[in-house]
Amino acid sequence: MVPPQEEDFVVNRWFRTFSNQIIHRPATIVIIWGVLLALGLAVLAWKGIGIDTSRQQMVSEDNPTAARYHRFLREFGTPLHLVAIVEGSNPQINRRYADELATELRKNKQFVREVTYRMNFQEFRKFALLFPPVETVERIENTLRNLASMVPDEAPAELTVVGTTGALHRLNDLLARIEEGDTDRLTPLTKVQIGVEEAQRVFVGTFQVLYDALTDPDWTELALIGTAGSQVELTAAGLDAYGYTTTDDGRVLFLFISPASSSEQVTEVIPFVQTVRATARKLLPDGVSVSLTGNPAFIEAETLQIQHDVWVTSVVSGMLVLLILGIAYRSLWSTALTFLPLFVGIILTLAFASLMFDNLNLLSSVFLAILVGLGVDYGIHVLSRFVEAKHRNPTTKEALRDTLKSASPGVVTGGLTTVAAFLAMAFSDFTGMTELAIISATGLAVELVAYLTLLPAVIAIRGAYLERNNKPYPVPAWEFSVTDHARARGSRWILIVSVTITIGLGAMIRPIEFSFDISEFLPDGTEAVTAYNTLRHVDAFSPDFAVMVSNSELEARETTRKLLSRRDLVARVESVATYLPSDQEKKKPLIHEMQTHAQRIPRLVFSANEERDPTEFVAELVRLLSYLEVDLPVTLKMHKQDSLLPAVRESAKVIKSIIHVARTMDPNVLRTRLGNFESRLGDTLEAVQSFLRSKTDVMTIRDLPTAIKELLSKETTDGLRLVLRVFPRGSIADPKFMNEFNSFMRQLDPEVTGLPITFIEFGDLLKRGLVNAAYLAAVIVFVLVWIDFRSTKDTLLAMFPLALGGVWMVGLMNILNIGYNFANLMSLPLILGIGIDSGVHLMHRYRQNTPPGALWRSIGRAVTLSALTTIAGLGSMMVADHRGMQSLGLTLVIGVGCCLLATTVSLPALLAVIEQKSQRRTQDDLSS
């Protein structure tokens, strides 16, 4: 069977007229492209183009998931915060550094909205009696009732105590009078029943607080609030005894820094991160390290990394392609000629991208390597045909006419199928994929036109000049060893092996499932990744939290209860309800009773002693110790209060420790710490007593610290809106966990949003978009090839290497353990447009009466060179440090390599077998 002649091809007939215009008016063509190049350079100089790696920018705001997220942004600002991880062996130094850093950052209102790293218990002490469980509040109420019953009618309304030494002196005087026989002071004690546990807690706890205040330079009134029973709810997950967000040993401390801007544009994020980093390093003390992570840090690191890698890969791809062309052509002129339309196309594409998009995204940033790798293929095939035509035609014009006649169908069809594969990805809600598709398709279309117009025009001008000067046109002299006509028997074995390999690799294809881990694309040594790995071990502080919105405190508490019922999925829930006392309605009657009792108890006015004498302080402690060890036990036994003896003995032990500390401590340090203790004790007593003498019986959202209210609530015309932050128990890198977490969250609230939710849904969106793009690309590629060939059989033959190469690529990804990610999934639909190119060119040669065994001799070198430059251009992404670019480059190289092997080996073998069978049928028909 004789293949149909190329004369009948529609594309060839159309291009014959157009090629005459190019050949006869080359100068006009060059001028037009020169003007376009100048305009492109002017646009780039005017606008420029940047890179934005935010995942949120990769999906259209019209998408329901993105719309929910952006509604939340408009109402509450960004839920994404920068995490500063402070590490040091001395927890005290870590805390002081965190205080200094937070103070300095809060001054910078331009970039920093708030710094959350510590619970300020001073702002809660007024409501200390509301925080303990109901049972504890009942015990406190019972104690106050007993104290009120012990107060004589003639008692003063106010009792003034000056300093710790003054309080000890009063206690010692009381014990001295009892020792001297004034037992009337103990009479009320015999009339009430004091709980042993409560007495021990009060006695021992009071002196333990004093011991802690003297031994801990960072002591706060949390211990005082604790003795009132309200430490339980305030010390939420991850807070230490000082209220700092830290690990148990205090060696790692976390600061959560909210940006002033809710925008995730790199122009906002990068200055924010860099400002925080510069401030943190300026204040950094010896022995302490600080590192930044969280989504803003990843956006900064990834943007800078890609900006660097785009430059590196562009240079590497250009150099590799130049090297390959130089070796193949052995002609500087031919190499430069092949590169000229590529350069023009890249400039015009960059100008187009800068006008269409403010920034390139994570995916579209790789388009330069794609243009270099794929665009140069057009020039190789055109120049390859021109070399052959020049040997057959004496003049350049005749050779160009022959070239465009024979090369244009294959080049146009190959180019259009590649453009179509990219455009198929444009019909997606995933903006990242759409932008890559539009930019790459536009660039490849521009390069296709440039290679079919500018390249012949330059050749025509050069040829006319040389012919006027009687000089031969320099064409590359390349010769390859060739194989004779393939034997059908050997071809059958090639087909058997090809099909066997395809079946084996096809069986290894697995479902598309990939990680949502934002850290997987950056090198391990990157600051954001290293810090993120540290943070992953503390689920309660994960930067990858989801956010929900409630309309009331009651609803927030109920939602929190449901969330915490799945401790396997939820590590912590944070909302304003987290910081408000629970069961306040049950505590109201008890609070009212306390306030009634407080009216009978003298108001204790405690003030700091400005003249603190360490010697007097120790003397009073020694005096108290003697009463506790000797006199008080005897008196308690006499009055049948033996149950209080354990509390007295425990208190004596603590006082011994205080005496030892006070005697060994520098007097100035002792004065300072006593002053801190007295100041905080006075403020706390005043706050608690004011609450007991007020009509306040609940703590509301308006009573919370301003920073918490602004971060987790919003006053609207429809009422109060409350934010719940839900911290997942597992890692965002675990697809199985994240899908289960997402499903659970969506059941509770379909409007839930935040990083884990958007990443999962964006990932599903990307997968659906890619599957649809692959189907659409396959249909479009088939239609375009069929329009060119006008033969279903030849169309299927041209797509045969693509089918084999695609299966081989995906199977090899499994063998090589190459996981799917946001970047390399692009290779699946792309390979449909890239891989078809060689099959189309080979089938065009076959249809020009080239026997299967001679296809390699006639077209093999151009196909191989084209594939090598494509591999070089796309493979340049493998030298990038960004792992997304690496994996995309690797998968495309594998795909192109597989398609090349199938085109140069499997397809000729299939054609040889088909032709052999056709010849046999013809012979049988003739013989019959």
DORO-646067 format. One record per residue (C-alpha): residue in one letter; y negated, x, z negated. Coordinates in steps of 0.02 Angstrom, whole numbers, plus 50000, padded with zeros to 5 digits. Each point is the difference from the previous one (the first is absolute). Last residue first. Layout:
residues N
AYXZ...
//
This chain:
residues 928
S507584972950374S499645018550013L498134996750007D500024988449848D501075012349902Q498795014150043T498514989549943R500904995449838R500385018449970Q498195004850032S499394987049877K501215006249866Q499375017850024E498204993949994I500284991149834V500885015249925A498635011850059L498644988349934L500844999649829A500135019049998P498195001650053L499534988249855S501035008949866V499425017950025T498145001450043T499474983049937A501134999249845L499465017549948L498174995750026C500184983749904C500805009349853G498645013250001V498644986850007G500764990849851I500305015649895V498245006050035L499344982649958T500955000149835L499365017349953G498194996450043L500004983849901S500845008849853Q498745014149997M498514988350021G500594990049850R500385015949905H498225006350008D500165018950001A499924999950189V501145011950098M501094985250051M498524991850085S500125013450134G501634991650051L499034986550089G499125012150115A501445012450015I501294986250026T498894992250133T499745017150079L501895002650001A500334982650071S498785002950143L500755017050035T501744992550002V499484985650113A499075011850117R501465012350005G501284986350024I499134991650147S500705008250156R501375011749938W500494988349859L500164985550121A501135010050115G501654993849930P499384982050001P499555000550186T498134999350044N499704985850123Q498244995849939R500784986949885Y500775014249898R498305008249984H499254983749936M501484998149882L499635017149924H498174995849975V500414983349916G501325007849887S498795013549945D498664987449950I501134987749908G500045010649842I498144999249965G499774981250014L501574995149905I499795015049884L498394992249938P500864984449934L501095010149879S498835014849972M498744989749903L501264999049859N499595018249973A498334996549915F500234986249871N501675007449947Y501825000150052G501135013249927I500655015050097N501735003749930L500485011250148I501504989050036N498964984249982M498615006350111L501365005550122G500564982050019V498224994150033M499755013250134W501704997950083V499754981350016G498305002550080G500645013850115L501424989250066A498894985050035L498635011050073P501255009150112F500574983050070M498234993650029A499905007250176L501744993150037L499484982849938T498495000250115D501075006150145K501184985249977T498624987449977S499185005750162R498184997850049F499775018349952D498194999749942I499954982049943W501685002949915V499315015049907L498514989849940V501104985249949F501255010949904V498615009349910I499174983549953V501624992749931A500425015749902A498225001349934L500054981949940Y501655002649909A499395016449923A498324992449953N500884985449914V501075012049900L498485010849962G498944985449943R501384993249890K500225017149920L498135002349976L499814982949921D501445003649883G499145016249951F498354991049979E500884987749885I500735013849895F498405010249996T498934984749962I501054995149850P500165017449924L498135003650024G499244984049933T500244981550037V500684984349919E499484983850087P501774992750004D500025001149810L501564999349891Q501234999750146R498965013250092M500175011849852F501894998449993S500185002950187N498855015249994F500965007849857E501664997150090N499305007650160M499275014549901F501665003749914K500995000650162P498665010150090D499905013649864A498485011050033I498874987449910S500895005749844G500684989149862R499344990749848P498564992350097F498274998849919V499244982650010R498114999149984L499424982549956V498234995250049L499104985349919R498824987750084L498814990149888G499264983950068D499724992050170T498235007050015T500735017049965E500105011849851K501195014350037S501335008549896L501045015849991L498845014750035E498364992449945K500764992949841I500895016249956A498435010650021T498934987549904P501085001049844L500814983249956D499054986849900R499644989750156I501884998450028T500134990849835M500505005149823V500344985649883D499514994149823T498145003949993K499104990649861S499465016249917R500365007249829L501725006550047F499325007450162S498615008849907Q501295006949878V501035007250144A498505007950085E499275007149838L501685007449950T500175008050173D498245007349999G500225007249826L501695007550040R499315007650160S498575008649909E501065005249852F501345007950108N498775009350110G499085006549846L501625005449919R500415009350159T498355009250003R500025004249815L501785006850013V499515010750150N498565007349900P501125003349851D501315009450105M501674992149961T501295007049880R499454990149848A499754983750096V501705001350084H500925003049837I499074985949913I500394988150143S501865004549992K500024996849813I499124983450034V501404995050121K501335003349869A499034990349867S499864985150117E501894999950022R500224999949809V498754985949977A500814989650139P501725002649923L499304994549828L499354983250061S501644991049962D499855005649819Q498584987649970K500614994249829H498355003049912M500695014349895K500885007150152L498365000350096T499145009149857V501335013649993P499945002650188L498095000949995D499915013949870V501085014150066E500155003050189L498664988050060Y498765004549863S500245018850031L499814997650187L498354990849975R499275014849903V500585012250134L499204989150135E498384998849901A499945019049985V500365002350185F498504989150048E498895008349869T500395017150076P499764993950179D498224994249959R499414987050126E498134997849994E499734986850137N501224988249915A500524987050126S499764981749960F501194986549941V499334982949960L501414989349933R499544981649995P500654992649839I501484988250027R499684981549971Q499314996350176A501415010350075H501274987149942T499204986750110Q499955011750150M501825004249973E500444981449998H499064997450164I500945014950075L501664992349946P499554983450080K499515008950163K501555011250012K501074987350091E498624996950129Q499785018850021D501815002250051S499615016350092P498515011249971L499015004850156Y500205016950086T501514995750106A499214983150039V498635009550090S501375005850117E501315013750009V501854997350032R501245014049970A501665006850063V500514985650113L501615000050104D501415002949875R498884992649866R500134983350088S499474988249861L498425010349995L499354991050154K500364982849929R499095004049838T498545007450097T499884984150104E499944989749839R498685011449925A498944999550159E500154981050008L499414998449821E498575012150031S499434989550146N499795000350189S501285013350040V499965013450136M501415012050047V500005018650036A501415011950043F500095017949936D500295016150096P498925011549892S501455000849876F499425001249820A501334989549912D501355007750110V499765017449926H501195011550095R499114995950162L498395007749932T500685017750010N500594997050179Y498264993450040A499205015849932T501045010950116V499694988350147A498104999149975E499865018949977T500975003950159G501435012249970D501334987850060P499204997950172L499304982750039F500874985950094E501164994349860S498604996749876I499614982350057D501794994649964F500384984050095S501715006550050F500904994250155E501304987750057I500494997450182P501824995050007R501235014250039I500575007650164M501585010149972A501094989550116G498775003750139L500315018649978G501874997850033I499784987450140T498705010850086I501055015849982T501484991150078V498914993250141S499325017350040V501745008149990I500734987150119L498515001650117I500175018950007W501864998150031R499654988250145S498735012250072G501315013850003R501134988950105A498574994450112R499565017850044A498175004649987H499175006850157D499555018049972T499135006349844V498335008650001S499265016249938F498154997449979E498575006450107W498164999349959A498675007350113P498404991749942V498844995650144P498525010650054Y499224992150157P499975012950140K498355007750050N499154997550170N498264998949923R499754982050055E501804996749945L499635006749826Y498484989049976A500894984650066G501485003249883R498895001749846I499084984150039A501634990850036I500835006749841V498494994549898A500104982650077P501894999149978L499785003749811L498524988249978T500834984950081L501834997949950Y499895011349848A498404991649941V500704982550026L501525004249894E498905008849872V498934984549979A501554989149983L500735012149873G498404999749898T499854981150003A501814997949950S499795012749861I498424992149931I500634982150011A501735003649930L499405011149858E498724986649952T501314986350005M501245009849895G498735003049862T499364982350015F501684992249959D499744982150055S500915004650160F499804997750187A499375017950025M501785006749986A500404993350175L498475009550061F500855016449955A501584995950097A498924993650144V499075016550012T501675009150011T500634987750131L498375001750096G500115018950005G501805000450061T499614986750130V498435009050057V500825017250004G501564993650089P499064990250131S498645013350022A501125014950034S500604996850179K498424993450083L498855009949886T500895016150044D500124996750188R498144996250006L499675015449893A501045010950118E499104992950151K498325003449918T500525017649947T500485005150176P501615007550071N501214987049931R501825002949947H499755013949872K498454991149939A501014984149972E501185008649879V498595007649898F499064983350008R501524990849931S500055011649849L498124998549978V500114981049990H501515000549884I499235013049885G498324991349999Y500744983649942D500975008949864V498395007349928G499574983149927L501564998549894G499945014949882V498125002350000L499654981449981I501294998249861A499335015149906L498274992550009F500634982849945V500565006149828S498494992849907S500514982550056L501344999249865L499055004449840N498414991850063L498655005850119N498264995549944D498554988950052F501004992650143M499544994450177L498575011950039S500825015249920A501664995750082F499204999050173A499145016849976L501645007849944T500854992550153L498675007050116I500195017449925I501914999250009G499994994050182V498835014150055F501105013149916L501594992850078P499164999150171L499655018949988F501675005649927T501034999250159L498685009650095A499925013349864T501885002850016S499954999750189W498595012850003L500815011449871S501605000650102R501725004949936Y500354981450018A501424998449874I499455013649880G498184994550006L500494981749985I501035003549845L498645010949923L498644987450038V501054986149923L500315010649846M498165004649982G499414982050019S501304993549877V499555013549873V498134996850015S500204981249983T501275002249861V498805011049900W498484988750023V500984984349959D500795009049853H498345004549919Q499294982450017I501704993649946Q499965010149839L498214995449961T500394981650022E501645001249904A499215008849852E498524988049989I501044984250025F501295006649877A498685003349868P499294982450024N501774992849984G500435008449836T499975018449956L498845012849923S500445015749903V499355007749838S500585015649911V499655005449821G500275016949918D498195005250019P498764985750010L499614989750157L498214993250003K499565006050176R501764996250063A499894981649953T498264998050073A500515008050166R501574989350009V499064983949962T498695003850133Q501355004550127V500924983749969F498434989350020P499385010050151I501714997250083V500124981449963E498354993850070T499965008350171V501904998650000Q499854981150007E500924991749856S498514989349952S499914992849824S498605011949958A499635005449821P501695008449990S501144996549851I500605015349903F501614998949901L500155014549878F501725005849945L500555012349865V501495011750002R500385010849847G499794985749877D501835000849946D500314981650036T499125000450168T498184994850012T498794985750020Y498865003549851G499814987649855Y499995013049862A501754995949939D500645001350178L499874986750135G501404999650129A500554982149979A498794990149892T499365006549833L498804985649974E501414987549974V500815008349850Q498545008749919S499374984349917G500865000949831A498475003549893T500745017249968G500035002150189I498154996250014L499715014549881A501195010950102L499054995650158E498425005949911T500035016350096W500605017649959D499635013350131P499905014549875D501664994449922T500405007349828L498604992049897A500064982750083D501904999949994Y500015003349812L498714986249970V501044987850103Q501545004949899F499034996149841T499684982150055G501734997650073V500865004849837F499104987049895V499844986250130R501745001750076Q500805002149831A499154984349936E500504990050154E501805005749987V500074995949814G499244982750023I498734996049864Q500374985049889V498454995449905K499604997149816T500515017149938L498675008450108P498674989149924T500345008549831L499865017750067R498135001649965D500304992849828T501025015649967D498485009649935G501095011049892E499345017550031E501235002250144I499324984250080R498255006849981A500545016450082L500834990650144L498374991050037D499025016349987N501235008250122L499784986050126R498105001149988H500065019150023L501174998450149A498784988050083G498545011749963T500955014850071T500344989950158G498154996450023V498814988049915V500764983749937T498984984149978L500784983749938E499124984050047A500044982449931P500235006449823A501484993649896E499544987649863D501304987350058P501395012949990V500885005550162M501894999449982S500194983450093A499055007150149L501165015150006N501534988750001R499284989250140L499555015850097T501805006049985N500694983250058E498835000150151I500595017550044R501824994449986E499664985150113V499135011250126T501575010950001E501114985150039V498834994150139P500135016750088P498535012049977F498504999050120L498844987449919L499615010149842A499295014450102F498694988950084K498495010349945R501035015650032F500164996650187E498505009550071Q500355014649884F501745000950074N499365007850160M501584999850107R500055015650104Y500225005150181T499044988050108V498545007350096E498854987650086R499004997250159V499865017950059F499225005450166Q498124996649991K500064995849814N500285018349956K499644999649813R501714992649970L500775016050069E499175011049867T500564989249855A501774998550069L500135018950022E499355003849826D501184987549918A501485006150104Y499615018049949R499984995149817R501664991050018N500855014550089I499345012349871Q500804989549861P501624998250097N500225019150009S501335005050127G498954994250148E500094987850143V498644988050057I500494988150140A498514992050087V500504983850085L498894992650135H500004981250004L500544986550120P499634982249947T498465000550113G498604987949959F500224983749905E499484985950117R499775008650167L501505011249972F501104985349950R499534991050159H500405016150093Y501765000449929R500344981850038A499375002450179A501105015450021T501534989949955P499464985450109N499605011350151D498264996150062E499365015649911S500965010150130V501235012949933M499845018950005Q498435000549893Q501024996149844R501075015350032S498475011249977T500165015350111D498274999850079I499635013150133G498315003850079I499184997950169G498405006750076K498594988150038W498655009250098A500875016350046L501564990250045V499014987950107A499125014450090L501675008750034G500684984050076L498454997650107A500155017850066L501844997350040L499614983850092V498675008850103G501235013950044W501344987350045I498824991850123I499465016850069V501825005450027I500414983850093T498465001750109A500475017950043P501774994650049R499424987450132H501275001550142I501545003149893I499544987349866Q499584986350125N501635003150094S500954998649836F499384982049976T500734994150163R501695008049966F499964993749821W500334981950048R501485004350111N500735011649867V499834987249861V500874986850106F501485011250041D500684997750174E499605017550061E501065006549854Q501554996650104P501454990349928P501535009949942V501365002750130M501704993449951
//
